[in-house]
Amino acid sequence: MKVFVKPDLCCGAQRCVDVAGEFYSLVDGFNALVGAREPTIVPEELEEAARRGAKACPECAIIIIADQG
């Protein structure tokens, strides 16, 4: 599974960090993954946290990309 954060949608609400701080973090008040050019691979043990954070995002800026196969 991979995660991508759309930089034009992330508003810095911090809800991803509030519910899934074990995966998400902030840099300058925004999701730390905002600057990533490619989707970020999620370690298997943090997949549920990544999903929780994405679900909590009020702007739907966090995109979950499921593994194919």
C-alpha positions in Angstrom: 0.0 0.0 0.0 1.1 3.6 -0.7 0.0 7.0 0.4 0.0 10.3 -1.5 -0.9 13.7 -0.1 -2.2 16.2 -2.5 -0.3 19.4 -1.7 -3.1 21.6 -3.1 -5.6 20.1 -0.7 -3.7 19.7 2.5 -4.9 22.6 4.8 -2.9 21.7 7.9 -5.9 20.6 10.0 -3.7 18.0 11.7 -6.4 15.5 12.0 -4.2 12.8 10.3 -1.6 13.3 13.1 -4.3 13.4 15.8 -5.7 10.0 14.9 -2.6 8.3 13.4 0.5 10.0 14.8 2.4 6.8 14.5 2.5 7.2 10.7 1.7 10.9 10.0 3.7 13.9 11.2 3.8 17.6 10.5 6.3 19.9 8.9 5.7 23.6 9.1 2.1 22.9 10.1 1.3 20.6 7.1 1.4 16.9 6.5 5.1 15.9 6.2 4.3 13.9 3.1 3.1 16.9 1.1 6.4 17.5 -0.5 6.9 13.9 -1.7 7.0 13.7 -5.5 6.0 10.0 -5.5 3.6 8.0 -3.3 5.1 6.9 0.0 5.3 3.2 0.7 3.5 2.3 4.0 5.0 -0.4 6.1 2.5 -3.2 6.6 2.3 -2.7 10.4 1.2 1.0 9.8 -1.4 0.4 7.1 -4.3 0.7 9.5 -2.9 4.0 10.9 -2.4 5.3 7.3 -6.1 4.5 6.5 -7.3 6.1 9.8 -5.4 9.3 9.0 -6.7 9.4 5.4 -10.3 8.9 6.6 -9.9 11.8 9.2 -8.7 14.3 6.6 -11.4 17.0 6.2 -10.1 17.9 2.7 -9.6 14.3 1.4 -6.0 15.3 0.7 -4.7 11.9 1.6 -5.0 9.3 -1.2 -4.5 5.6 -0.3 -3.2 3.5 -3.2 -3.8 -0.2 -2.7 -1.3 -2.7 -3.9 -2.2 -4.5 -7.1 -2.3 -8.2 -7.2 
